[in-house]
Amino acid sequence: MLRHIAALIAVVAMMASAAPAEPAANVKGVEVHYGDLDLSTPDGAKSMLERIKRAAWDACKLPPGTPVQRRCIAETVTQAVADLKAPEVTRSAYGR
């Protein structure tokens, strides 16, 4: 069975502007496939978290290294981990 988290990174990119707290209307969706991973194991969870982070980097096409880009990536990873509802991935991400 092919599994993926499409909700991942339906990111509302935070564009640098005079009011950086306001999200722009630019949205990019990125699917992250994980049918080949066992998310109940530490290794599978770690691999999934790395895929989520790479997808967040891809989705947050903002000026590299800016606070706006870092915020976009952090919020995207946080939301994707929450949407996935995989306890071992959450532990891998946050140590809980």
C-alpha positions in Angstrom: 0.0 0.0 0.0 1.3 3.4 -1.0 1.2 5.8 2.0 2.0 9.5 1.9 1.2 12.6 3.8 -0.2 15.1 1.3 -1.3 17.5 3.9 2.4 18.0 4.7 3.4 20.8 3.2 0.5 22.5 2.0 2.5 25.4 3.2 1.5 29.0 3.4 4.9 30.5 2.6 5.7 33.4 4.8 7.0 36.1 2.5 9.4 38.7 3.6 7.4 42.0 3.8 6.8 44.9 6.0 4.5 42.7 8.0 6.3 39.3 8.1 3.7 37.8 10.4 1.1 37.8 7.7 1.1 34.7 5.5 1.2 35.2 1.7 -1.3 33.5 -0.5 1.5 31.4 -2.1 0.9 27.8 -1.3 3.0 24.8 -2.4 2.0 21.3 -1.7 4.6 18.5 -1.4 3.8 14.9 -1.0 6.1 12.8 1.3 5.9 9.1 0.6 6.6 6.6 3.4 5.1 3.3 2.3 8.6 1.9 2.5 9.1 2.9 6.2 7.9 1.4 9.5 7.0 4.5 11.4 6.7 2.5 14.7 10.5 2.0 14.8 13.2 4.6 15.7 14.9 4.1 12.3 11.7 4.5 10.3 10.7 7.5 12.3 14.1 9.2 11.9 13.9 8.6 8.1 10.4 10.0 8.0 11.4 13.1 9.9 14.3 13.7 7.5 11.9 13.4 4.5 9.6 15.9 6.2 12.5 18.3 6.8 13.7 18.0 3.1 10.1 18.6 1.9 9.8 21.7 4.1 13.0 23.1 2.7 11.6 22.5 -0.8 8.3 24.1 0.0 9.7 27.2 1.8 11.3 28.8 -1.2 12.1 32.1 0.5 15.4 34.0 0.8 17.7 31.4 2.3 18.8 31.8 5.9 16.3 34.5 6.7 14.1 34.5 9.8 11.0 34.2 7.6 12.4 31.0 5.9 13.4 29.5 9.2 9.9 30.1 10.6 8.3 28.7 7.5 10.4 25.5 7.8 9.8 25.1 11.6 6.1 25.6 11.3 5.8 23.3 8.3 7.7 20.5 10.1 5.7 21.0 13.3 2.4 20.8 11.3 3.5 17.8 9.3 4.5 15.8 12.4 1.2 16.6 14.0 -0.8 15.7 10.9 1.0 12.4 10.6 -0.1 11.2 14.1 2.8 8.7 14.4 4.0 8.6 18.0 7.6 7.4 17.2 8.0 10.3 14.6 6.8 12.8 17.3 9.3 11.3 19.8 12.0 11.6 17.1 11.2 15.2 16.4 10.6 16.4 20.0 12.0 13.8 22.3 8.6 13.0 23.8 
